[in-house]
Structure formats: C-alpha cells, structure tokens
Amino acid sequence: MSPLQLQAVVSQGLLSFPITDFTPAGDFNADSYRKRLEWLAPYGASALFAAGGTGEFFSLTPEEYPQIIKTAVDTCKNLVPILAGAGGPTRSAIAYAQEAERHGAQGILLLPHYLTEASQDGVAAHVEAVCKSVNIGVIVYNRNVCRLGPVQLEKLADRCPNLIGYKDGLGDIELMVQIRRRLGDRFSYLGGLPTAEVYAAAYRALGVPVYSSAVFNFIPRTAMEFYQAIESNDSATTNRLLDQFFLPYLEIRNRGAGYAVSIVKAGAKIVGHDGGPVRPPLLDLKPEETARLAELIAQLGPQ
C-alpha cells in the first residue's frame, strides 16, 4: 500500500488500537492476540494500530515488538490494514519503524519521543528522520512532548512525501484550526484524545471526521454505532450513548492515572476476550471499578 493509498484509507471510517495480550505472568501472548484480531477485524474498522498507545507500546521490549507486528499483519492480511506504533528516541523510533515495514505493516503511527522536552524544530528533525528511514506512510501523533505547529508541519509536508497524517492528542482547538486551515488536504486528520467519542462531534465540525476508538476493543458494535451516528448527524443516538455509557465510563477512567489503558483491558476481560493484566507502571482497575464497568457494558446489550 503506497502512502497515498494509506492516506485515503485513514481519511474515512473508524480506526482503533487493539490492546496487546499478555499472559498472567506479563509475557506477550501471541495466540490470544491473534484471536482478538480475528474477532475485531470483521466489525468494519478502516485500519487497526498494532502496538499503539492502548497496545502499551511504551512497555514493550525490542524483542517482543516484531512478534506483535508480524502477528497483526499475518492475522489481518486482506481484512484490514495494520499500522504500527513507533516512538522513543530518534534512533529507536527508526529501528521500530523499519522493523514494522520489514514485517509488512502498511504504515507507522509515530508516537512521541521520550521524556525530554525539545524545541519544535528539534521535534520536526526527529519526525523527518523517521519518515526518511521508511517508504511506507507515517502519521505523526501530536501529544505530550510532541507539539508541532503549522509552520513545522508545512515544512515536513514538503520534505517528507510519506508523511500523510496528523493525529491530535492535545485538544488545543486553536492549534488544530491553525493546522487544518494551513495544511488543507495535504494530510489526513485524526482525533486522538482519550475516549475520542466524547470529542467526536466537535472535531468533525473542525474538519476532523476520523478518530480512533479504544472502546472498540470491547464494545465494537456500539463503537461502530456511535461512529455512524456521528457521520450521519444522528444526535439522538450520540446523546443517548454519551449519557448511557461514555460519560459514566469517563467517571471510572478518570479515577486513576493510566486508566485510559487499564479500563480498556478490563472491558475486554468482562466481554470474554481477556488480554491479561497491564504492565507496570500501569495498574489494573480495582474490583469495584470493574464491577461498575460491567454494569455499563451490560446495558448496551450483545456486541
């Protein structure tokens, strides 16, 4: 898939980040991960991100990473495109991106670099180096210490033909409008805030109609129903699901740092697709929080 073909794919539909399956001891569980992807692939997501943020990229070892990408690519071949998460220091991000390309990933989601702060020009140099290390399409994820503005993105667009997408995880509306107006149709634009459904209508109004859904991991039918309601301006359905599920869900998610991942793994376990525990430094939900989540899921009906 060429970068332009990938850009067309991720410019429409719902995207998602499958969780990464671990054994009770915390090791990568390829069989469970394969079954998860086989379950999720037919639900209609436009693309899936293997080893992304919800997939705990930040806790994976370099030895595990290629196993995860290869499992995802092999399982989803001819079903749904796989983009691979890559991040960390520039040389590490390049190594991950090249490994993902070698194993057949159709694109890269470039996650933020490591802890250190950096100037926008420095971050742009990092993004450019990763883009030029591969031939497949790259989407840059503006989040945390990665905060590129329209000037730097415009320069990157000129220098890196395979930089095809911009994903916003900052929620800075002013910045999003500036980028969208300046870059126009040069990029695909993705909403990337945690529990993106809550922001979906507002981002669609800004010209960002596509988002990635974490809850697709455990309520895929409802995730697709919500996306289709957003797409058709069915406010009755979106408001019902916001009140019935998403806003109470946020109350649980916001109880603990890192719960944006932990709550998704808890949801997957509740619906019979257990992905194992999260890895430290994340913590799993408490029993009472899991019970409350189970009540919310039950109200939605079969998935």
QUIWO-V547956 format. One record per helix or strand of 2 or more residues. SS is the DSSP state (alpha for helix, beta for strand). FROM is the first residue (numbers start at 1). TO is the last residue. Records with the same first field share a line. If there is no record, write none. Layout:
SS->FROM-TO ; FROM-TO
This chain:
alpha->3-10 ; 30-41 ; 57-59 ; 62-76 ; 90-102 ; 120-132 ; 150-159 ; 173-186 ; 196-205 ; 215-217 ; 220-231 ; 235-253 ; 259-270 ; 287-300
beta->15-16 ; 47-50 ; 81-86 ; 107-110 ; 137-143 ; 163-168 ; 188-191 ; 210-213
